[in-house]
Amino acid sequence: MFTKKDCEGFHRRDFLQIGSAGLLGLTLPQLLQSEARAAGNSAAGSNAKAKSVILIWLAGGPSTIDMWDNKPEAPEGIRGEFKSIDTKAKGVQFSEHLPKMAAVADKISVVRSLAHTIPSHGPGTVFMTTGNKPTAALQYPAMGSLCAKLLSVDKGVPPYVSFQDLRNGTAGGSGYLGAAYSPFGVEGSGGGRGDGNKGDGGNMRVRGITLPQGFTLEDLEKRDKLLAGFDRGFKELDTKGNIVEGLDAFHQQALDILRSDKTKKAFNLASEKDTVRAAYGANPFGQGVLAARRLVEAGVRFATISTGGWDTHSQNFNALKTRLLPNLDTTLAALISDLDERGLLDSTIVMCAGEFGRTPKVNKNTGRDHWARSMACIVAGGGLKRGYAHGTTDASGMAPATDAVTPDDLSSTIFQQLGIDGQMELVTPTGRPVKLFREGKVIEKLIA
C-alpha cells in the first residue's frame, strides 16, 4: 500500500519505521534495564500539565498555505484555488476543505509563524521531530525517545509507539540514547468491521510486546531456553554494537509486558463503538489515530502516526481537495473532539506537522515545491491555548512577519508542558553533555 516515493527517493512506508528488534528481541530488555538504572524515576516536575503526546506526521511537507494559513488577498499564482472559511476561533480562517477542523478550532492553536532553513525531506524531518538541527557529529533522539528516557510508565506499557507509513533513517529514532529508547513499531492495519481491511478483526500488534499470530507463550519459553544457550555470544555482541543488554535479568519483566492486558486492550479496536471507529475514518490512518488515543489512555507517553503523499510538486490542489485534506480533516477533528469529550485533551498534547511547507508561488505543474522559510502546524491540549493563532506570515506567505518560532522552540514548549526543562542535559555514551534542545526557547504566548 505505502509504496510511493517522495521526490528524494524515500519510500513513504519507510519513514520513521524503526521499532523493537523483534519478539522479546532486543529493545524491550534494554528499555527495562535502562529504566531500572534510573530507579523508576521520572524527570517530569510537579508543574507538568501534560502526560502524553500524539504526533500526527504529514510526510512529504504539507502545503500549509492552502490549509491553515490561506492568503486570499495574495496575487494570482500565490493565493491558490481554495476559498477560506470562518472557524469557531474568532478571527481565524482555514481552507474550505477543512470544515471539521474549523468546527473544533476553538479547542486548538494554529502556529502560523513556524520556520526553519532546511528544505530537504530527511534533514527537515530530523529537525522537526528531534527539536535539534541535524549535524554529522551527533544523532539526536526523537522527542518520543526523549519521553521514553525521561518519563516513567506503568508496568506493561510501552513508552513510545510509532505506526506504519514511516521512513527509515535517523528521524524518529533514539539517536545517542541507544536502542533502549527506540519506538515500538506497530503491525496490523486496525481493519475489520466492514472498513475495507479484512483479516485482523480490528486488532493491531506491537513488535516486541504482542506475540505474532500463531506464536504462543509456550513457544516463547522454548525460544528463551534457546537464547540462553547463546548467552555468551549475545554479551559479546552487546559490547561491540550496543544492541543487546540485560536479557537475562529483565526477561521476566519482558514476559509481563507480553502478557499485559493494557497493551492488548488498547490495540483491540474491535471493542470500540462502531460510531467512534467510523468518526475517525475507515482507513489505516484513521484507525491508527484511534489506536493512539487508546494507547495514551493506557499510559503510553508518545505516539507517532504518519500519513504520506504530501510532497505535492504537481497537481497540489487536486491532491489536497480529493484525497489529503478530507482524510486529515475527518481524523484530526475526531481525535480532538474525542480527547476533549473524554477529559483527556487537558493532559494530552496533539501536534500535527510535516518537515516543511510548500512554496507560496504555484509552479508550472500546478504544484508547490519545498519551502521551509514559512510553514504552519496545529497543536492542542496539554495546557496550550485554545482558539488561538500564533504569529503571522507576510502578505504572500513567504516568511514569518510576527512572532517567528523554530522547531526547537516548539519542542521546548511541548516539553515544558510535560514538566521537563528543555535546557536540561543528558550525557552521550562518550560522556558528552548535551542539552535536550540546544537553541529552543519556550513560546510563552502559546501557553494558556
C-alpha positions in Angstrom: 0.0 0.0 0.0 2.7 2.5 1.1 4.9 2.2 -1.9 5.0 5.8 -3.3 8.4 7.5 -3.1 8.8 11.2 -2.4 10.9 13.4 -4.7 14.1 12.4 -2.9 13.5 8.7 -3.4 12.4 7.7 0.1 9.6 5.1 0.3 6.7 6.6 2.4 6.3 3.2 4.0 9.9 3.5 5.3 9.6 6.9 7.1 10.4 6.6 10.8 9.9 2.8 10.6 12.0 1.7 13.4 10.6 -0.2 16.5 11.9 -3.1 18.6 14.2 -5.7 17.1 11.6 -8.5 17.3 10.0 -10.9 19.6 11.5 -10.3 23.0 14.2 -9.4 20.7 16.5 -6.8 21.9 14.9 -3.4 22.5 12.5 -4.4 25.3 15.0 -5.8 27.8 17.3 -2.8 27.1 14.4 -0.5 27.8 13.6 -2.3 31.1 17.2 -2.2 32.3 17.7 1.4 31.4 14.6 2.3 33.3 15.8 0.3 36.3 19.1 2.2 36.3 17.0 5.4 36.7 15.3 3.7 39.7 12.0 4.2 38.1 12.1 8.0 38.5 10.5 10.4 36.1 12.2 13.6 35.1 8.8 15.4 34.9 8.3 18.0 37.5 5.3 18.7 39.6 4.4 21.5 37.2 3.6 19.1 34.3 0.4 20.0 32.5 0.6 17.1 30.0 1.2 13.4 30.3 1.3 12.3 26.7 1.9 13.4 23.2 0.3 12.3 19.9 2.2 13.4 16.8 0.3 13.4 13.5 3.0 13.4 10.9 2.3 14.7 7.4 5.1 13.1 5.5 6.4 14.9 2.4 5.8 18.5 3.5 2.2 19.8 3.6 1.1 22.9 1.7 0.0 24.8 4.8 -0.6 27.9 2.8 -3.6 26.0 1.4 -4.6 24.7 4.8 -4.1 26.7 8.0 -2.6 30.0 6.6 -4.5 30.8 3.4 -3.7 34.0 1.6 -6.9 35.0 -0.2 -5.7 38.6 -0.9 -2.4 37.5 -2.4 -1.8 37.8 -6.2 -2.9 35.1 -8.6 -0.3 32.4 -8.7 0.2 32.6 -4.9 -3.2 32.6 -3.3 -4.2 29.2 -4.7 -7.6 27.8 -5.7 -9.3 27.3 -2.3 -11.7 29.7 -0.5 -11.2 30.5 3.2 -13.9 29.7 5.8 -14.5 31.0 9.3 -13.8 28.8 12.2 -15.1 28.6 15.8 -11.9 30.5 16.8 -12.6 34.2 16.5 -10.8 35.8 13.5 -9.2 32.5 12.4 -9.9 31.1 9.0 -9.0 27.7 7.4 -9.3 26.2 4.0 -12.8 25.4 2.8 -11.7 21.8 2.6 -11.1 21.6 6.4 -14.7 22.2 7.7 -14.5 19.7 10.5 -11.3 21.2 11.8 -12.9 24.6 11.5 -15.6 23.3 13.8 -13.1 22.4 16.5 -10.8 25.4 16.1 -11.9 26.7 19.5 -10.1 23.7 21.0 -6.7 24.1 19.2 -3.9 26.5 18.4 -2.5 27.1 14.9 1.1 28.2 14.8 1.5 30.2 11.6 5.0 31.6 12.1 6.9 28.4 12.2 10.1 28.4 10.0 13.5 26.9 9.5 16.1 26.7 6.7 16.2 23.1 5.6 14.1 22.4 2.5 15.1 18.7 2.3 12.9 15.8 3.4 15.4 13.8 5.6 17.2 16.7 7.5 14.0 18.7 7.7 12.2 15.7 9.3 15.1 15.3 11.8 14.9 18.9 12.8 11.1 18.8 13.3 11.0 15.5 15.2 14.0 16.0 17.4 14.0 19.7 18.1 17.6 20.0 17.0 19.3 21.0 13.8 20.8 17.8 12.3 24.6 17.5 12.4 27.0 14.9 11.3 28.7 15.0 14.7 25.7 13.6 16.7 22.4 11.8 16.1 19.8 13.5 18.2 16.9 11.4 19.7 13.4 12.0 18.6 11.0 13.6 21.0 9.4 10.3 21.6 12.7 8.7 22.6 13.3 11.5 25.0 9.9 10.9 26.5 10.8 7.2 26.8 14.0 8.2 28.6 12.7 10.8 30.9 9.1 9.8 31.7 8.1 6.7 33.6 5.4 4.4 32.5 3.3 1.7 34.3 4.3 -1.9 34.2 3.2 -3.5 30.9 3.0 -0.3 28.9 5.5 0.8 26.1 6.5 4.4 26.5 6.9 5.3 22.8 5.0 3.8 19.9 5.2 4.5 16.1 2.7 3.4 13.4 3.1 2.3 9.8 3.9 4.5 6.8 7.2 5.7 8.4 10.6 6.5 6.9 13.8 4.6 7.8 16.8 6.6 9.0 17.7 8.7 12.0 14.4 10.6 12.1 12.1 9.1 14.8 14.9 7.0 16.3 16.7 7.1 19.6 19.9 8.7 18.5 22.7 8.9 21.1 20.3 7.5 23.7 20.8 4.0 22.2 18.4 1.3 21.1 16.7 1.0 24.5 14.7 4.1 23.7 13.6 3.3 20.1 9.9 3.3 19.3 7.9 0.1 19.4 6.6 -0.3 15.8 3.0 -1.2 15.2 1.9 -4.0 12.9 -1.6 -4.5 11.5 -4.0 -2.1 9.9 -6.7 -1.9 12.5 -9.1 -3.0 9.9 -12.2 -5.2 10.2 -15.9 -4.5 10.9 -16.5 -3.7 7.2 -13.9 -0.9 6.8 -12.2 -2.5 3.9 -9.3 -4.0 5.8 -10.0 -7.7 6.5 -8.1 -10.3 8.3 -7.1 -8.8 11.7 -10.5 -8.3 13.2 -9.6 -4.7 14.3 -6.5 -5.7 16.1 -3.0 -4.2 16.0 0.2 -5.7 17.3 3.4 -4.1 18.6 6.7 -5.8 17.8 8.4 -7.0 20.9 5.3 -6.6 23.0 2.5 -8.6 21.4 3.1 -12.1 20.2 2.9 -12.8 16.5 -0.1 -14.6 15.3 0.3 -18.4 15.8 3.1 -17.9 18.4 2.2 -18.9 22.0 3.7 -18.2 25.3 4.9 -21.8 25.4 6.7 -21.3 22.2 8.3 -18.2 23.7 9.5 -20.2 26.7 11.2 -22.6 24.3 12.8 -19.8 22.4 14.0 -18.3 25.7 15.9 -21.5 26.5 17.5 -21.4 23.1 18.5 -17.8 23.7 20.1 -18.8 27.0 22.3 -21.2 25.1 23.7 -18.3 23.2 24.2 -16.0 26.2 27.9 -15.6 25.7 27.6 -14.7 22.0 24.9 -12.1 22.9 27.1 -10.5 25.5 29.9 -10.2 23.1 27.6 -8.6 20.5 26.4 -6.2 23.2 29.9 -4.9 24.0 30.6 -4.3 20.3 27.3 -3.0 19.0 25.2 -1.7 21.9 22.4 -4.0 20.8 21.6 -6.5 23.5 21.5 -5.6 27.1 20.3 -7.4 30.2 18.2 -10.1 28.6 18.6 -12.5 31.5 18.0 -10.1 34.4 14.9 -8.5 32.8 13.4 -11.4 30.9 10.6 -11.9 33.4 9.6 -8.2 33.1 9.6 -8.7 29.4 7.2 -11.6 29.8 5.0 -9.4 32.0 4.7 -6.9 29.2 3.9 -9.6 26.7 1.0 -10.7 29.0 -0.1 -7.1 29.6 -3.9 -6.6 29.3 -3.4 -2.9 28.9 -1.5 -3.2 25.7 -3.7 -5.9 24.3 -6.9 -3.9 25.1 -5.5 -0.7 23.6 -5.0 -2.4 20.2 -8.2 -4.3 20.2 -10.1 -1.7 18.1 -13.0 -4.2 17.7 -14.0 -3.4 21.2 -14.5 0.3 20.3 -18.0 1.5 19.4 -18.8 1.5 15.7 -19.7 5.1 15.8 -16.4 6.1 17.2 -14.4 4.0 14.7 -16.4 5.5 11.9 -15.8 9.0 13.1 -12.0 8.5 12.9 -12.2 7.3 9.3 -12.5 3.8 7.8 -8.8 3.6 6.7 -5.5 2.6 8.3 -4.6 6.2 9.1 -7.8 6.9 10.9 -7.8 3.6 12.8 -4.1 4.2 13.8 -5.0 7.6 15.3 -7.9 5.9 17.2 -5.4 3.3 18.5 -3.1 6.2 19.5 -5.9 7.7 21.6 -6.4 4.3 23.3 -2.7 4.0 23.9 -2.5 7.3 25.8 -5.4 6.1 27.8 -3.4 3.1 28.7 -0.4 5.2 29.7 1.8 5.4 26.6 3.8 8.7 26.7 4.4 9.3 23.0 2.7 8.0 19.8 3.6 8.9 16.3 1.2 8.3 13.4 2.3 9.2 9.8 0.3 9.7 6.7 2.2 10.3 3.4 1.5 11.8 0.0 2.1 15.5 0.9 5.0 16.0 -1.5 2.8 17.8 -4.0 5.2 19.2 -6.6 2.4 18.7 -9.2 -1.4 18.8 -9.0 -1.2 20.2 -5.5 -4.8 21.4 -5.3 -6.4 18.3 -6.8 -4.4 16.0 -4.4 -5.4 18.2 -1.4 -9.1 18.5 -2.1 -9.8 15.0 -3.3 -7.6 12.9 -1.0 -5.3 14.5 1.5 -7.4 17.2 3.3 -10.7 15.2 3.6 -8.9 12.3 5.3 -6.9 14.6 7.6 -9.9 16.8 8.4 -12.0 13.8 9.4 -9.4 12.1 11.5 -7.7 15.0 13.2 -11.1 16.6 14.1 -12.3 13.3 15.5 -9.2 13.0 17.7 -9.5 16.5 19.1 -13.2 16.1 19.8 -12.8 12.6 21.3 -10.0 13.6 23.6 -11.9 16.6 24.8 -15.1 14.7 25.4 -13.2 12.1 27.4 -11.4 14.7 29.5 -8.1 13.7 28.0 -7.2 16.8 26.0 -6.0 18.7 29.0 -3.4 16.0 29.6 -2.6 15.1 26.0 -0.7 17.3 23.5 -1.6 16.8 19.9 0.8 18.1 17.3 0.1 17.9 13.5 3.0 18.9 11.3 5.4 17.9 8.5 9.0 18.6 7.7 8.4 21.9 5.9 5.8 23.8 4.0 5.4 24.5 0.2 6.4 27.4 -1.9 3.9 30.3 -1.9 4.3 30.5 -5.7 2.5 27.9 -7.7 4.7 26.1 -10.2 4.0 25.2 -13.9 2.7 21.8 -12.9 0.0 23.4 -10.6 2.1 22.3 -7.7 4.1 23.8 -4.9 7.7 23.0 -4.2 9.7 22.7 -0.9 9.7 25.7 1.3 11.0 25.7 4.9 11.0 29.5 5.4 7.4 29.6 6.3 5.0 26.9 7.5 2.2 26.3 9.9 1.3 23.5 12.3 -1.5 22.6 14.7 -1.0 22.0 18.4 -3.7 21.3 21.0 -4.2 20.2 24.6 -1.8 19.9 27.5 -2.3 23.4 28.8 -1.8 25.1 25.5 -4.1 27.9 24.5 -7.4 27.1 22.8 -8.9 29.0 19.8 -5.6 30.8 19.2 -3.5 31.7 16.2 0.2 32.3 17.0 2.2 34.6 14.7 1.6 35.7 11.2 3.3 35.5 7.8 3.7 38.3 5.3 1.1 39.0 2.7 2.4 36.4 0.3 3.2 33.8 2.9 7.0 34.0 2.1 8.2 34.3 5.7 7.1 35.0 9.3 6.0 38.6 9.9 5.4 38.4 13.6 6.3 36.1 16.5 8.6 33.8 14.4 9.3 30.4 16.0 11.5 27.5 15.1 11.1 23.7 15.6 13.3 23.7 18.7 11.1 26.4 20.2 8.1 24.2 19.6 9.8 21.2 21.1 10.9 23.2 24.2 7.3 24.4 24.7 5.9 20.8 24.5 8.5 19.5 26.9 7.8 22.3 29.4 4.2 21.3 29.4 5.4 17.7 30.1 7.2 19.1 33.1 10.7 18.8 31.5 13.1 21.7 31.1 14.3 21.8 27.5 17.7 23.1 28.7 18.4 20.1 30.9 21.4 18.0 29.9 21.8 14.3 29.1 25.1 12.5 28.6 26.1 10.6 25.5 27.8 7.2 25.7 31.1 9.0 25.3 30.4 11.3 28.2 29.5 14.4 26.3 26.8 16.5 28.0 24.1 17.6 25.5 21.1 19.8 26.1 17.7 18.4 25.1 17.1 21.3 22.7 20.2 23.4 22.1 18.6 26.6 21.0 15.0 26.2 21.8 13.0 28.8 23.8 9.6 28.3 25.3 6.8 30.0 23.3 5.2 31.8 26.3 2.3 33.2 24.2 1.2 29.7 23.3 0.7 28.6 26.9 -2.8 29.1 28.4 
